[in-house]
Amino acid sequence: MSNARRRPPWGLPSRAATERTIIGAVVGIVTALIALAVAQLVAALISSPIGAPVDAVGALSIDHAPAAVKDFAINEFGSNDKTVLVWGIRVVLILFAIAIGIVAVRKLWLGMAGLAIFAGIGLVAALTRPTAKATDALPTLIGAGVAAFAMSYLADLARGRPAARWRPRSRLANSGGRPVPASSTAEPVPASSAAAAASAAAADEDLQPDRRRFLTIGAVAAGISVLTYAGGSWLGNTRDVNAVQQALKLPRPSQPVPPLPPGTDFKIPGLSSFITPNSNFYRVDTAIILPEILPAHWKLRIHGMVKREVVLTFDDLIHRPLVEDYITLCCVSNPVGGPYIGNAKWLGVSLRSLLQEAGIKPGADQLFCTSSDGFTSGTPVQTAMDGRSAMLAVAMNDSALPVEHGFPVRLVIPGLYGYVSACKWIVDIEVTTYSANSAYWAQRGWFAQAPVKTESRIDIPGQNSIKAGKPTPIAGVAWAQHKGIEAVEVRLAKGPWHEARLAAVPGIDTWRQWVYDWDVNVRPGNYMIEARATDKTGYTQTSVQVPPAPNGATGYPTSFVNVVS
């Protein structure tokens, strides 16, 4: 009977090939972790968050993703869309790293080529950001350099010296410690050859220390890299801008907003409060990396179709007359009854006064606003100039703007969806025309001018069962910024409409709480609740269900309750 080694059936890889693949995957993963960790630390210490490869690639992905992909991400993941994107990029990088690690243990130059591609993508992503500096290339370059050394070392360690030390044990044992080609057959070494047997045993024993050494070094390097990456991320998030934002004291407004009228907030459990706390205020924007702008470094330029260019520093801005107002902001991505809306007290400088100082030339119809991260929004000139509380805001709910909400300065204009009225981290306003300039979301198919639609939302009751005969409030909020809410109606199971009670409001630019006191005098069963709002122009929101794209959702909000006996 032949002692020739059998080939694996059905074309399955041999044990040696499988082992090499696993070893290569380990080499690739550890190399990637080292590259990302070093780059993240360098970005935190000597560069900026823009230079961190994962964040830079994420920002580049957002800029070039099709509108349909962005809409899907917002609809499916909401304010977590950026977290999902970053983790998706990390997963793709690890898969790519596994591939280059596998080829590196066979041919190192192929692994190095893959690493060069990785570095090239990181460099392009970092250096094409609007605020990029030459130093933003350093995280990728240094990370790739260290990773190249690590890949070379790990690949050599994986292959062993000599390479045969990673061959299967049986092949070494049967060859007296000499490697046997995979395609050849080996005759057993005669039992009488004691020297050959001893040599084989020594070679066999030599395998385990090398394997343990490789795995130990790989595990230690991976662990240190993960800790370094976390430390670099933490350092990047604890820059001076956060301390400055928290310590900033702003002048008192020259036109303070009057106290809220009694009855503004029903204070019903589960009902959205009239003022949305900063920590709960929705955030929808394109910024993977939060722009970190110190007030001393901020500057705004107003130019274009104006009689005189205006340039303002932060100190210039806050020493102008400051105004306050309660204004509700809403994202155009908000579905019917959705969460992407909030109400706050804003403090800032009148946008109208600044534009009057610049002097708008005839024919201009758009304010083309640019954020420090390159995002652009287009605001109708007429809306900014018609007397509403359009402002360059510096504070939100009695504290300096949070970094994630536009610190140090953002645009706030009531009555328009946020993508045309609420440019965060604003640094440039060009007075121009819609025919000459197309803003970020308008380029992607959304309407250039986007007045907020009259809508309402049901906050309570939730999905819990309620008891028949026990009075239960049906309550929510309604909004029609710069028109004002006149009435809200509620109906059950397609029955007659019932008018709800309305809370007081300080003006027409905020949402309004409403409540209908339901006596629940119905039979047990499932009931659908609907609501509709009417604004002060006499318009009642439509029942026609329309998705958010391209200019805002419409339809009645609905809620379902189970009445039990």
Secondary structure, 3 states (H helix, E strand, C coil): CCCCCCCCHHHCCCHHHHHHHHHHHHHHHHHHHHHHHHHHHHHHHCCCHHHCHHHHHHHHHHHHCCHHHHHHHHHHHHHHHHHHHHHHHHHHHHHHHHHHHHHHCCCHHHHHHHHHHHHHHHHHHHHCCCCCCHHHHHHHHHHHHHHHHHHHHHHHHHHCCCHHHHCCHHHHHCCCCCCCCCCCCCCCCCCCCHHHHHHHHHHHHHHHHHHHHHHHHHHHHHHHHHHHHHHHHHHHCCCHHHHHHHHCCCCCCCECCCCCCCCCCCCCCCCCCCCCCHHHCCCCCCCCCCCCCCHHHCEEEEEECECCCEEEEHHHHHCCCEEEEEEEEECCCCCCCCCCEEEEEEEEEEHHHHHHHHCECCCCCEEEEEECCCCEEEEEHHHHHCCCCCEEEEEECCEECCHHHCCCCEEECCCECHHHHCCCCEEEEEEECCCCCCCCCHHHCCCCCCECCCEEEEEECCCCEEECCCCEEEEEEEECCCCCEEEEEEEECCCCCEECEECCCCCCCCCEEEEEEECCCCCCEEEEEEEEEEECCCCECCCCCECCCCCCCECCCEEEEEEEC
